[in-house]
Amino acid sequence: MRGFGKAAYAGQQLHTSQPGGQFRGWDFRDAQLHKLNLRGADFRDADLRGATFWECDLRGADLSHVNGQSEKDPERETSFLGCDMRGAILDGARLNGAVLGRRHTFFNQRPPYTATDLTAASLRGTQLRGANLQGVVFAEANLSGADLTEANLTGGEMIRALIIGAVMRGAHLRAADFSGAQGGTIEQFRESSLTSSNMNHHAMYTKPARLPEAIAQDWVLRETENAARTKEANSNEQ
């Protein structure tokens, strides 16, 4: 994969089994990369706007500070479809509106893909506002300071993930599993949507996401206290 200019892959469709690669700062806008062996590749500071990675091996790849902003244009969204990104580095990457999650299909539309696996990946400060992260595996990943505002994390696996300072305002966490997640606070989850999820505490009528044990207990206690105060207020009004 060497010997090409930095804009060599912009708008191109690639099919190769060659491993790795040094692509720091390269232009991959609107490129289509299919079943590439990119294990350990260096994509730092690359322009990935509109690029699509299909079933690529990106284990241990460095995508720090890549630009994958969709800029509210669905035709230019950056997609990682069914990719293996275990141990990848995405620190500071701009992936607002990107698609990494499970995608379904209707009639003759594009084929469906399974969710990307980001087990043990580093996503410190990664921007994922409004991203499709449905079913994505973040087990043991570092999401400290990541921006997940209004992202779709339905069915996501956040088991033992580090979520210190992660912003989840308006994020959809239905059926997401945060078992053993570290560094989270109840305030983080209160700003998100937890309705109709699976939870290990059946006392909650809304069945929100499976939260870390301490946060789940605190949540149930607060909801019980709120319900008692509401009941008392209603009684006083009668």
C-alpha positions in Angstrom: 0.0 0.0 0.0 3.0 2.3 -0.1 4.1 4.6 -2.9 0.8 6.5 -3.3 0.2 10.2 -2.7 -1.8 11.3 0.3 -5.0 11.6 -1.7 -4.6 8.3 -3.5 -7.6 6.6 -1.9 -10.1 9.5 -2.0 -13.3 8.3 -3.6 -11.8 4.9 -4.5 -13.0 1.4 -3.8 -10.3 -0.9 -2.5 -10.1 -4.7 -2.1 -6.8 -6.0 -0.7 -5.4 -8.4 1.9 -2.1 -6.6 2.5 -1.6 -5.9 6.2 -1.1 -2.6 8.0 0.0 0.6 6.4 1.2 4.1 7.1 -1.6 6.6 6.3 -1.0 9.4 8.6 -2.7 12.6 7.3 -3.9 10.9 4.1 -7.2 11.8 2.3 -9.7 8.9 2.4 -12.8 11.0 1.7 -15.6 8.9 0.2 -13.3 5.9 -0.1 -14.7 2.4 0.1 -12.4 -0.1 1.9 -13.7 -3.6 1.7 -12.3 -6.5 3.9 -8.9 -4.9 4.3 -6.3 -6.2 6.6 -5.4 -2.9 8.3 -4.3 -4.4 11.6 -2.0 -2.0 13.4 -2.3 0.6 10.6 -1.5 4.3 11.3 -4.4 6.6 10.3 -3.6 9.4 12.6 -5.0 12.8 11.4 -6.4 11.2 8.3 -9.5 12.6 6.6 -12.2 9.9 6.7 -15.2 12.0 5.8 -17.7 9.8 3.9 -15.4 6.8 4.0 -16.8 3.3 4.4 -14.9 0.5 6.0 -16.6 -2.9 5.4 -15.6 -5.8 7.5 -12.1 -4.6 7.9 -9.5 -5.8 10.4 -8.5 -2.7 12.3 -7.2 -4.4 15.4 -4.7 -2.2 17.1 -4.9 0.5 14.4 -4.3 4.1 15.4 -7.1 6.4 14.3 -6.3 9.2 16.7 -7.6 12.6 15.7 -9.1 11.4 12.4 -11.8 13.6 10.9 -14.9 11.6 10.2 -17.5 14.4 10.7 -20.7 13.8 8.8 -21.5 17.6 8.9 -25.2 16.6 9.1 -25.0 15.2 5.6 -26.2 11.5 5.6 -24.5 11.0 2.2 -21.1 11.8 3.7 -21.3 9.8 6.9 -18.2 7.8 7.9 -19.0 4.1 8.5 -17.3 1.2 10.1 -19.5 -1.8 9.2 -18.9 -5.1 10.9 -15.2 -4.2 11.5 -12.9 -5.7 14.1 -11.5 -2.8 16.0 -10.4 -4.5 19.2 -7.6 -2.5 20.8 -7.8 0.3 18.3 -6.9 3.8 19.3 -9.4 6.6 18.5 -8.4 9.2 21.0 -9.7 12.6 20.0 -11.3 11.3 16.8 -14.1 13.4 15.3 -16.8 10.9 14.4 -20.0 12.8 15.0 -22.8 11.2 13.1 -20.7 8.2 12.2 -22.1 4.7 11.8 -20.4 1.9 13.8 -23.5 0.1 14.9 -25.8 -2.6 13.6 -27.5 -1.6 10.5 -30.6 -3.2 9.1 -31.9 -3.2 5.5 -35.3 -2.9 3.8 -36.2 -4.3 0.4 -33.3 -3.6 -2.1 -31.4 -1.2 0.1 -27.8 -1.7 1.1 -27.1 -5.0 2.9 -27.2 -5.2 6.7 -24.0 -5.4 8.8 -23.2 -6.5 12.3 -22.0 -4.0 14.9 -18.3 -3.1 15.1 -16.2 -4.6 18.0 -14.3 -2.0 20.0 -13.3 -4.3 22.9 -10.4 -2.7 24.9 -10.2 0.2 22.4 -9.2 3.7 23.5 -11.7 6.4 22.8 -10.5 9.1 25.2 -12.2 12.4 24.2 -13.6 10.9 21.0 -16.5 12.8 19.5 -19.5 10.5 18.8 -22.4 12.9 18.9 -25.4 11.5 17.2 -23.5 8.4 16.1 -25.1 5.0 15.4 -23.5 2.8 18.0 -26.3 0.3 18.2 -25.0 -3.1 19.5 -21.4 -1.9 19.4 -19.1 -3.8 21.8 -17.2 -1.4 24.1 -16.2 -4.0 26.7 -13.2 -2.9 28.7 -12.8 0.2 26.4 -11.6 3.5 27.7 -14.3 6.1 27.0 -13.1 8.8 29.4 -14.3 12.2 28.2 -16.0 10.8 25.1 -18.9 12.8 23.8 -21.9 10.4 23.3 -24.5 13.2 23.2 -27.7 11.8 21.4 -25.8 8.8 20.2 -27.8 5.5 19.7 -26.2 3.0 22.1 -29.2 0.7 22.1 -28.0 -2.8 23.0 -24.4 -1.7 23.3 -22.0 -3.7 25.5 -20.2 -1.4 27.9 -19.1 -4.1 30.3 -16.2 -3.0 32.5 -15.7 0.1 30.3 -14.1 3.2 31.8 -16.6 6.1 31.4 -15.1 8.9 33.5 -16.5 12.2 32.3 -18.2 10.6 29.3 -21.1 12.8 28.2 -24.3 10.8 27.5 -26.8 13.7 27.3 -29.8 12.5 25.3 -28.1 9.2 24.4 -30.3 6.2 23.8 -29.2 3.4 26.1 -32.1 1.0 25.8 -30.9 -2.5 26.6 -27.3 -1.3 26.9 -25.2 -3.3 29.4 -23.0 -1.2 31.7 -22.2 -4.0 34.1 -19.0 -3.4 35.9 -18.4 0.0 34.1 -16.0 2.2 36.1 -16.0 5.9 36.9 -19.6 6.7 36.0 -22.1 8.8 38.0 -25.8 8.7 38.3 -25.9 12.2 36.8 -24.5 10.9 33.6 -27.3 8.4 33.2 -30.0 10.8 34.3 -29.4 12.9 31.2 -29.9 9.9 28.9 -32.8 7.8 27.7 -33.1 4.5 29.5 -36.7 3.5 28.7 -37.6 -0.1 27.8 -34.2 -1.6 28.6 -33.0 -4.6 30.4 -31.8 -4.1 34.0 -30.6 -6.3 36.8 -33.0 -4.5 39.2 -36.6 -5.3 38.5 -37.8 -2.7 41.0 -37.6 -0.1 38.2 -40.9 0.0 36.3 -39.2 1.5 33.2 -36.6 -1.2 33.1 -33.6 1.0 32.1 -30.3 -0.1 30.9 -28.2 -2.5 33.0 -26.3 0.0 35.1 -23.2 -0.4 37.3 -24.3 -2.0 40.6 -23.7 1.1 42.8 -25.4 3.5 40.4 -28.4 1.1 40.0 -28.9 0.9 43.7 -28.6 4.7 44.1 -31.1 5.1 41.2 -33.7 2.8 42.8 -33.3 4.6 46.1 -33.8 8.0 44.6 -36.8 6.9 42.5 -38.4 5.3 45.6 -37.8 8.6 47.5 -39.3 10.6 44.7 -42.3 8.4 44.4 -42.9 8.7 48.2 -42.7 12.5 48.0 -45.1 12.6 45.0 -47.5 10.4 46.9 -47.3 12.6 50.0 -47.8 15.8 47.9 -50.9 14.3 46.2 -52.3 13.3 49.6 -51.9 16.8 50.9 -53.7 18.3 47.9 -56.8 16.2 48.5 
